[in-house]
Amino acid sequence: MSKIAKKRQKANALVEITKLYNLEEASSLVKQANTTKFDASVDLHIRLGVDPRKPDQAIRGTVTLPNGTGKTKRVLVLCTPEKEAEAKNAGADYVGLDEYLQKIEAGWTDIDVIIAMPTVMAKLGKIGRILGPRGLMPNPKTGTVTMDIGSAVSEVKGGKIAFRVDKFGIIHSSVGRVSFSAEKIKENAEELLNAIQKLKPSTSKGVYFKSIAMASTMSPGIKVDPKVIH
């Protein structure tokens, strides 16, 4: 049986397993319970009362976190030559088309977000098997398939994130880093939860937010009271 490190023991002792914390308490506690030396991600894990197998309950969307994610997103723009300057001026890290499709087909996925023009989407079919499982496939619903390339890149660089429910009915999303103030973590968490609330499908019956937990990369999970969502 593996021995629990002293740092983790102290972190575990800070968190009451059965208590439901409000967002302010959780945002402060997640900083105290962090055991890493690096600037760990702070994540929310939200279990919804939906059936992801039903198309109208497969929750997905985007939200711009007011305080950003604390991580610089690497953005690839797939576009034709006339849009390349717009993408580069907006801050895209990689811009092009065929050469990047070939790189991805060969296994390159060292990026966080792909933005594509609608007219090039047909070319992405052959690499869908690579992009899909990694959550990199551009989608009009998340604003990553658009002719307004400049705005899309600026939004991603400015803290816009995409979220989607997994097959277990859970949304996992970062809401900042442990270096953020508790107030900034709280504000980001509220923005994400409110965005998810607005997407509640009319066909979803019963409790929508079944459980919410906040944790940093290696901290214990902190249970958040779902009643914090109005």
C-alpha positions in Angstrom: 0.0 0.0 0.0 1.5 3.3 -1.0 2.3 5.9 1.6 0.6 9.3 1.4 3.2 12.1 1.2 3.2 14.6 4.2 2.2 17.5 1.9 -0.8 15.6 0.6 -1.7 14.5 4.2 -1.8 18.2 5.2 -3.8 19.1 2.1 -6.3 16.4 2.8 -6.7 17.6 6.3 -7.7 21.0 5.1 -10.7 19.7 3.1 -13.8 18.3 4.9 -14.9 15.4 2.7 -18.6 15.7 3.5 -18.9 19.5 3.5 -20.4 21.5 0.6 -18.4 24.7 0.2 -19.6 27.9 -1.5 -17.5 29.2 -4.4 -15.7 31.8 -2.3 -14.6 29.2 0.2 -13.6 26.6 -2.4 -11.6 29.2 -4.4 -9.6 30.1 -1.3 -9.2 26.5 -0.1 -8.0 25.2 -3.5 -5.0 27.5 -3.2 -4.2 26.4 0.3 -4.5 22.7 -0.5 -2.2 22.8 -3.6 0.9 20.6 -3.2 2.7 21.3 -6.4 5.7 23.6 -6.9 4.6 24.6 -10.4 1.6 26.9 -11.2 -1.0 24.2 -11.3 -4.3 24.5 -13.1 -7.5 24.9 -11.1 -10.3 22.9 -12.6 -14.0 22.4 -12.2 -15.6 19.0 -12.6 -19.4 19.4 -13.1 -21.7 16.4 -13.2 -24.9 17.2 -15.1 -28.3 15.5 -15.0 -28.3 15.0 -18.8 -28.0 12.0 -21.2 -25.1 12.9 -23.5 -26.4 10.2 -26.0 -29.3 12.4 -26.8 -28.2 15.1 -29.3 -30.2 17.9 -27.6 -28.5 17.0 -24.2 -24.9 16.8 -25.5 -24.0 20.1 -23.8 -21.2 22.1 -25.4 -20.4 25.7 -25.7 -17.9 28.5 -25.2 -17.3 31.1 -22.5 -14.9 34.0 -22.1 -13.4 33.8 -18.6 -13.1 37.3 -17.2 -9.6 36.7 -15.9 -8.4 34.4 -18.6 -7.0 30.9 -18.1 -3.5 31.8 -17.1 -2.2 29.7 -20.0 -1.3 31.1 -23.4 -3.2 29.0 -26.0 -1.3 27.9 -29.1 -3.6 28.6 -32.0 -3.4 27.1 -35.5 -5.5 28.9 -38.2 -6.3 26.8 -41.3 -7.1 29.2 -44.1 -6.5 30.3 -47.6 -3.7 32.8 -48.4 -6.0 35.9 -48.4 -6.7 35.4 -44.7 -3.2 34.6 -43.5 -2.3 38.2 -42.7 -5.5 38.7 -40.6 -4.7 35.6 -38.6 -1.1 36.5 -38.0 -2.0 40.1 -37.0 -4.5 38.7 -34.4 -1.8 36.6 -32.8 -2.2 33.1 -34.3 0.9 30.9 -33.6 0.6 28.9 -36.8 -1.1 29.9 -40.1 -1.5 27.9 -43.3 -3.3 25.0 -44.8 -2.0 22.0 -46.7 1.4 21.9 -44.9 -0.3 21.8 -41.5 -2.8 19.2 -42.6 0.1 17.0 -43.7 1.9 17.6 -40.3 -1.2 16.7 -38.4 -1.7 13.6 -40.5 1.9 12.7 -39.6 1.1 13.0 -35.9 1.7 16.7 -35.0 -0.8 18.1 -32.5 1.3 20.5 -30.5 -1.6 23.1 -30.4 -4.5 23.9 -28.2 -7.1 25.4 -30.6 -7.7 25.1 -34.3 -9.6 27.8 -36.1 -10.7 27.2 -39.7 -12.5 28.9 -42.6 -15.8 27.2 -43.6 -14.4 26.7 -47.1 -11.5 24.5 -45.9 -13.5 22.2 -43.6 -13.9 19.6 -46.3 -10.1 19.1 -46.3 -10.2 18.2 -42.6 -12.2 15.1 -43.1 -9.2 12.8 -43.4 -7.7 14.0 -40.1 -10.9 14.0 -38.1 -9.9 10.7 -36.5 -6.8 12.6 -35.1 -8.5 15.9 -34.1 -11.8 14.5 -32.7 -10.5 12.5 -29.8 -8.2 15.4 -28.8 -11.0 18.0 -28.8 -9.3 19.9 -31.6 -11.8 19.6 -34.4 -13.1 23.1 -35.4 -16.9 23.5 -34.9 -19.2 26.4 -35.8 -20.9 26.0 -32.3 -17.7 27.0 -30.6 -16.8 29.8 -33.0 -13.8 28.0 -34.4 -15.3 27.7 -37.9 -15.7 31.2 -39.2 -14.7 33.8 -41.8 -14.0 36.3 -39.0 -10.6 34.8 -38.4 -9.1 37.8 -36.6 -11.9 38.1 -34.0 -11.9 34.3 -33.3 -8.1 34.3 -32.7 -8.3 37.4 -30.4 -11.1 35.8 -28.4 -9.2 32.6 -27.8 -6.1 34.5 -26.8 -8.2 36.6 -24.5 -9.5 33.8 -22.4 -12.3 32.2 -24.5 -12.6 28.5 -23.8 -14.7 25.7 -25.2 -16.4 23.1 -23.0 -18.4 19.9 -23.6 -20.0 17.2 -21.6 -18.3 13.8 -21.8 -20.0 10.4 -22.2 -20.5 10.2 -18.4 -22.3 13.5 -18.3 -19.4 15.5 -16.8 -17.8 18.7 -17.9 -14.1 19.2 -17.0 -12.8 22.7 -17.5 -10.0 24.9 -16.2 -11.0 28.1 -14.4 -7.5 29.5 -13.8 -4.2 28.7 -12.0 -3.3 28.5 -8.3 -1.3 31.7 -8.7 -4.6 33.5 -9.3 -6.2 35.3 -6.4 -9.2 33.5 -4.9 -11.4 36.2 -6.2 -10.3 35.7 -9.8 -10.8 31.9 -9.5 -14.3 32.5 -8.1 -15.2 35.0 -10.9 -14.0 32.6 -13.6 -15.9 29.7 -12.0 -19.1 31.7 -11.8 -18.8 32.7 -15.5 -18.4 29.0 -16.5 -21.3 27.8 -14.4 -23.6 30.5 -15.5 -22.8 29.7 -19.2 -23.6 26.0 -18.6 -26.8 27.0 -16.8 -28.0 28.9 -19.8 -27.6 25.7 -21.9 -29.9 23.6 -19.8 -32.0 21.6 -22.3 -35.8 21.6 -21.9 -35.8 17.8 -22.2 -33.6 17.4 -19.1 -35.7 16.6 -16.2 -34.8 16.6 -12.5 -31.6 18.1 -11.0 -29.4 19.7 -13.7 -26.3 20.4 -11.6 -25.9 17.0 -9.8 -22.4 17.7 -8.3 -19.6 20.2 -8.6 -16.0 19.7 -7.5 -13.0 22.1 -7.6 -9.4 20.9 -7.6 -5.9 21.9 -8.6 -3.8 19.5 -10.6 -2.8 17.4 -7.5 -5.0 18.7 -4.7 -7.9 16.8 -3.1 -11.3 17.6 -4.6 -13.4 20.3 -2.9 -17.1 19.7 -3.2 -19.0 22.9 -4.2 -22.7 23.3 -3.3 -24.7 23.2 -6.6 -27.1 25.6 -5.0 -24.6 28.4 -5.7 -26.0 28.4 -9.3 -29.2 30.5 -9.5 
